[in-house]
């Protein structure tokens, strides 16, 4: 189902979350090709952008096929974030402010989920960024700092009044980190209290989870994070379920073709040596559940050359396909 956020019209309601060290351009290209309507850059520090703009702006390198592109900033100072918004403006079809990251380094700086302890600052940040960035503006939050300070409804109301076009809720507190279970009822509560789009996040590991979140919360869109690791088919499968069609599982040939395409995208963008190192985690995710996955992951760490890596991956997936056809 189509989704409109501010002036941005999306083909569907399936969004790729911003993830540090994960959502680089090659990863985004893969997820976009499988049906993600909106893809995010890695989270970008507004302070880092201002101090060392050239290196940080490298995170914004894009290509036409991944459009529209969403950019997420983090920081704690309204004017610094506004300046950062001005700098990324030419690259961003949508801008998001991170107010949910639980990582200690981010929280110690006063950014991420630390902002939930100061709802008034949330409002000042949205107002400042809204004045600097004319396009669609969103924020991502958690339910609160801890169980004694659940304030997502208050933060949502303040953000809307300050000019946010949509809000994404991951219904865990900062103190929960990624433990326990995301309380989807909070997404439903936020949706019923606001007249701007509400995006649900948290515990979306397969297409059935996505269909359940839509049904249980009536949210306008979902944002998929860890559930798409090595699994771009989650977007394709969710779209099928939402239109009443079966969600088809990928075979070994599908996995191999996509893993190798991702590998080559990474090499094209970052070079073969960097791809050799950085793609180890992605390739390990692509083989989850396959016979010999443990062996594959072990051997992957020993490979030291690009030709050897390509041959190893092609051989492994060909053997998997042969076993399926036997």
C-alpha positions in Angstrom: 0.0 0.0 0.0 1.4 3.4 -0.9 2.5 5.8 1.8 2.9 9.6 1.8 5.3 11.3 4.3 5.1 15.0 3.9 5.7 15.7 0.2 7.2 12.3 -0.4 5.1 9.6 -2.1 6.4 6.0 -1.6 5.3 3.0 -3.6 4.7 0.9 -0.4 5.0 1.0 3.3 8.1 -1.1 3.8 11.2 0.8 5.0 14.8 -0.2 5.5 16.1 1.1 8.9 19.3 3.1 9.3 22.0 0.8 10.8 25.6 1.7 11.6 28.1 -0.4 9.8 25.4 -2.1 7.7 23.3 0.2 5.5 26.1 1.3 3.1 25.3 1.9 -0.6 25.8 -1.7 -1.7 23.5 -3.0 1.0 20.8 -0.4 0.2 20.9 -1.3 -3.5 20.2 -4.9 -2.7 17.3 -4.1 -0.3 15.8 -1.6 -2.7 15.9 -4.2 -5.5 13.8 -6.5 -3.3 11.0 -4.0 -2.6 12.0 -1.6 0.2 10.3 1.6 -0.8 12.6 3.8 1.3 16.2 3.1 2.3 18.3 4.9 4.9 22.0 5.8 5.1 23.9 4.8 8.2 23.4 7.1 11.1 25.4 10.3 10.7 26.8 12.5 13.4 25.8 16.2 13.0 28.9 17.2 14.9 31.2 15.0 12.8 29.6 16.3 9.6 30.4 19.9 10.6 34.0 19.1 11.8 35.0 16.7 9.0 32.3 17.1 6.3 34.3 15.5 3.5 34.7 12.1 5.3 31.2 12.1 6.7 29.6 13.1 3.4 31.1 9.9 1.9 28.3 8.1 3.8 25.9 9.9 1.5 27.2 8.6 -1.7 24.2 7.3 -3.7 23.0 6.1 -7.1 19.8 6.7 -9.0 18.3 3.2 -8.5 18.1 3.5 -4.7 16.1 6.7 -4.8 14.4 8.0 -2.7 17.1 8.2 -0.1 16.6 8.9 3.6 19.3 10.3 5.8 19.4 10.0 9.6 21.3 12.5 11.7 22.1 12.3 15.4 23.2 15.0 17.9 21.9 16.9 20.9 22.3 20.6 19.9 19.4 22.1 17.9 21.6 24.5 16.0 24.3 21.9 15.2 21.6 19.6 13.9 20.0 22.4 11.9 23.4 23.1 10.3 23.9 19.4 9.6 20.5 19.3 8.0 21.4 22.1 5.7 24.6 20.2 4.7 22.8 17.0 3.9 19.8 18.6 2.4 20.9 18.3 -1.2 21.4 14.5 -0.7 18.3 13.7 1.3 14.8 13.0 0.0 13.8 12.6 3.7 15.6 13.5 6.9 15.3 11.7 10.2 16.6 12.7 13.6 17.7 9.7 15.8 16.2 10.0 19.3 16.3 6.2 20.0 19.8 4.9 19.7 20.7 3.1 23.0 24.5 2.8 22.3 26.5 4.1 25.3 28.8 6.3 23.2 25.9 8.1 21.6 23.9 8.4 24.9 26.9 9.8 26.7 27.0 12.6 24.2 23.4 13.5 25.0 22.1 12.3 21.7 20.0 9.3 20.7 17.7 8.0 23.4 19.2 10.4 25.9 17.0 13.0 24.4 13.9 11.2 25.7 14.8 12.5 29.1 14.3 16.1 27.9 11.1 16.3 25.7 11.4 20.1 25.5 14.8 19.7 23.8 13.1 17.3 21.4 10.7 20.1 20.4 13.6 22.6 20.0 15.5 20.2 17.8 12.6 19.5 15.5 11.7 23.2 15.3 15.4 24.1 14.4 15.7 21.3 11.8 12.3 22.1 10.4 13.4 25.7 9.7 16.6 24.4 8.0 15.2 21.5 6.0 12.1 22.0 3.8 11.6 18.3 2.9 9.9 15.4 4.8 11.2 15.4 8.4 10.8 12.4 10.7 12.2 11.2 14.0 12.9 7.7 15.5 12.3 7.2 19.2 12.0 4.5 21.8 9.2 4.2 24.3 11.2 6.0 27.0 14.4 6.1 28.9 13.4 3.3 31.3 10.2 1.6 32.6 9.7 4.5 35.1 9.7 7.1 32.3 7.6 5.8 29.4 6.9 9.1 27.5 6.5 8.2 23.8 3.1 9.7 23.7 4.3 13.1 25.0 7.4 13.0 22.7 5.2 12.2 19.7 2.8 15.1 20.5 5.7 17.5 20.9 7.3 16.3 17.7 4.2 16.7 15.7 3.5 20.2 17.0 7.1 21.2 16.2 6.8 20.2 12.6 7.6 16.5 12.2 5.9 14.8 9.2 6.0 11.2 10.7 7.4 9.4 13.7 8.9 5.9 14.0 8.6 4.1 17.4 10.7 1.1 18.5 8.7 0.1 21.6 11.5 -0.8 23.9 13.0 1.5 26.5 16.6 2.6 26.3 17.4 0.5 29.3 16.1 -2.6 27.6 18.5 -2.2 24.7 17.5 -5.1 22.4 16.4 -7.4 25.3 13.0 -8.6 26.1 10.1 -8.2 23.7 9.0 -5.1 21.8 5.6 -4.0 23.1 3.7 -3.4 19.8 0.6 -2.2 21.8 2.6 1.1 22.2 2.7 1.5 18.5 -1.1 1.2 18.3 -1.4 3.8 21.1 0.8 6.2 19.3 -1.1 5.7 16.0 -4.4 6.4 17.7 -3.0 9.6 19.3 -1.5 11.3 16.2 -2.7 12.4 12.8 0.7 12.0 11.1 2.1 8.7 9.9 3.4 6.3 12.5 6.0 3.8 11.6 6.4 0.6 13.6 9.8 -1.0 14.4 11.0 -3.8 16.6 11.1 -7.6 16.4 10.4 -7.8 12.6 12.3 -10.9 11.7 10.2 -12.3 8.9 7.3 -11.4 6.6 4.7 -12.9 9.0 6.0 -10.5 11.7 5.5 -7.6 9.4 1.9 -8.6 8.5 1.2 -9.1 12.2 2.5 -5.6 13.1 0.3 -4.0 10.5 -2.7 -5.9 11.6 -2.2 -5.5 15.4 -1.2 -1.8 15.4 -2.7 -0.3 12.3 0.6 1.5 11.8 1.2 3.3 8.5 4.5 1.7 7.7 7.1 -0.7 9.2 10.9 -0.2 9.5 12.9 -3.4 9.1 16.3 -3.7 10.8 18.0 -6.9 11.9 15.3 -9.0 10.1 16.9 -8.2 6.7 20.4 -9.3 7.5 21.2 -11.7 4.7 17.4 -11.7 4.0 16.4 -9.1 1.4 13.5 -11.4 0.5 11.7 -10.2 3.7 10.5 -7.1 1.7 9.3 -9.2 -1.3 7.6 -11.7 1.0 5.9 -9.1 3.1 4.5 -7.3 0.1 3.1 -10.7 -1.1 1.5 -11.4 2.3 0.0 -8.0 2.5 -1.8 -8.4 -0.9 -3.0 -11.9 0.0 -0.4 -13.9 -2.0 1.9 -16.6 -0.7 5.4 -15.6 0.5 7.8 -17.7 -1.5 11.0 -18.8 0.1 14.3 -18.4 -1.7 16.2 -21.4 -2.9 20.0 -21.9 -2.8 20.3 -20.5 -6.3 18.5 -17.4 -5.3 20.6 -17.0 -2.2 23.8 -17.5 -4.1 22.9 -15.1 -6.9 22.0 -12.4 -4.5 25.0 -12.9 -2.2 27.3 -12.7 -5.2 25.6 -9.6 -6.5 26.0 -8.0 -3.1 29.6 -9.0 -2.9 30.3 -7.5 -6.3 28.4 -4.3 -5.5 30.6 -4.0 -2.4 33.8 -4.5 -4.4 32.7 -2.0 -7.0 32.1 0.7 -4.4 34.8 0.0 -1.8 37.4 -2.0 -3.6 38.1 -5.8 -3.5 40.3 -5.7 -0.3 37.7 -3.9 1.8 34.9 -6.1 0.3 36.9 -9.2 1.3 36.9 -8.1 4.9 33.5 -6.3 5.3 31.4 -8.8 3.4 32.3 -11.7 5.8 29.4 -10.8 8.1 26.9 -10.4 5.2 27.9 -13.7 3.5 27.6 -15.5 6.9 24.1 -14.2 7.1 23.2 -15.3 3.6 24.0 -18.9 4.4 22.0 -19.2 7.7 20.0 -22.4 7.7 21.9 -24.0 4.8 23.7 -27.3 5.1 27.4 -26.6 5.7 26.8 -23.0 7.0 29.1 -23.6 10.0 31.9 -24.8 7.7 31.3 -21.9 5.3 31.6 -19.3 8.1 34.8 -21.0 9.4 36.5 -21.1 6.0 35.4 -17.5 5.2 37.7 -16.2 7.9 40.8 -17.9 6.4 40.4 -16.5 2.8 42.9 -13.8 2.0 42.4 -13.0 -1.7 39.5 -11.8 -3.8 39.7 -14.5 -6.5 39.7 -17.2 -3.7 36.6 -15.6 -2.1 34.7 -15.5 -5.4 35.6 -19.2 -6.2 34.7 -20.3 -2.7 31.3 -18.6 -2.7 30.4 -19.8 -6.2 31.4 -23.4 -5.3 29.5 -23.5 -2.1 26.2 -22.2 -3.5 26.5 -24.4 -6.6 26.8 -27.4 -4.3 23.8 -26.3 -2.3 21.8 -25.9 -5.5 22.9 -29.4 -6.7 21.8 -30.9 -3.4 18.3 -29.3 -3.7 17.9 -30.7 -7.2 19.1 -34.2 -6.3 
